[in-house]
Amino acid sequence: MKAWDIFYNNIFKSCFVKSMDRIILLVSGGIDSVCMLHLFWRLKKKININLLIVNFNHKLRKESTKESEIVKDLSYRFDLNCIFKNINVKKYSKKKSLSIETAGRNLRYLNTKAIAKKYKYTKIATAHNANDNAETVFMWILRGSGNFLGIPQVRQINKNITIIRPILPIKRELIEEYVSFHKLPFCIDQSNLSDKYTRNKIRLSIIPTCKRINSMVIEHIFSLSCIQIREKKYLEEISNKLLKKCVKIQKNQISLDLQTFLQYNEAVRFRILKNILPEKKYSVHIDFIMYKIVTSSVFVYELSKNWIFKINLKKAYFYKIERNEV
């Protein structure tokens, strides 16, 4: 299938875009977001939707101004409203002690939410694609999270605003083919070619190696993510109901009735622990705690500098450490 067919089918299959929607498109000027802009422009001819293009200049690279100019030209060419905003990522990164990548992402979302609220837009579309999803899955595997969910197609950030990722099922090769066919201008982010970041190492080394083994690896990983999302939703519903029967959450303490907890299926127990764990939610920590619950009647473990895990016969506790400030 071509990019347009996947996009159009996904929009209506997932039901996250409908007539009269007011949607912000986050367009950086890179190939993925340019493709998304054009796809939505075509969709606008078929259903009544209101689009607003938003572009952020991070002032981190010399290409930033050129990217904004490309987005401006495309917005005018397709008669779409647009907003351009400079954001000081370096300053925010230093102030919040965040990486440049995380700081940029946080600032984009903070500013986009403000724009959405001001102009009454209810949906924010980002241009994550199937390759991005595969990279995310590999990142979580390497970090030991036990998570194959990847990037969610829809995420509610508050009662009025939803983030949607309408081109998530489309792999990058099809995006490149689409942009080339329609002769759309775009910029290449040179930082994506550096192996400085974990994601780039996966993109430049691991994904190509996997594709040599199986050319359908991107599609298969996306399918795996979809399966896990469905199963997670079902198991979460069950786990949340059973959690209420064995967990008591207080201000600085979470207690677990082990007699009730140990009657549950292992998959449910894992999810309950993951949901109540105050910090370090990686599978290696959950597995360790689960092992101690099953094998120990008395046990104390410092989960982090802020939280202690303790087993005392038929009860387990997570309690916050009270530290005196000097």
Secondary structure, DSSP 8 states (H G I E B T S, - for coil): --HHHHHHHHHHHHT---TT-EEEEE--SBHHHHHHHHHHHHHHTTS--EEEEEEEE-SSSTTHHHHHHHHHHHHHHTT-EEEEEE--HHHHHHHHT--HHHHHHHHHHHHHHHHHHHHT--EEE----HHHHHHHHHHHHHTT------S-SEEE-SSS-EEE-TTTTS-HHHHHHHHHHTT---B--GGGG-SSSHHHHIIIIIHHHHHHH-TTHHHHHHHHHHHHHHHHHHHHHHHHHHHHHHEEE-SSEEEEEHHHHTTS-HHHHHHHHHHH-SS---HHHHHHHHHHHHH-SEEEEE-SSSEEEEEETTEEEEEE------
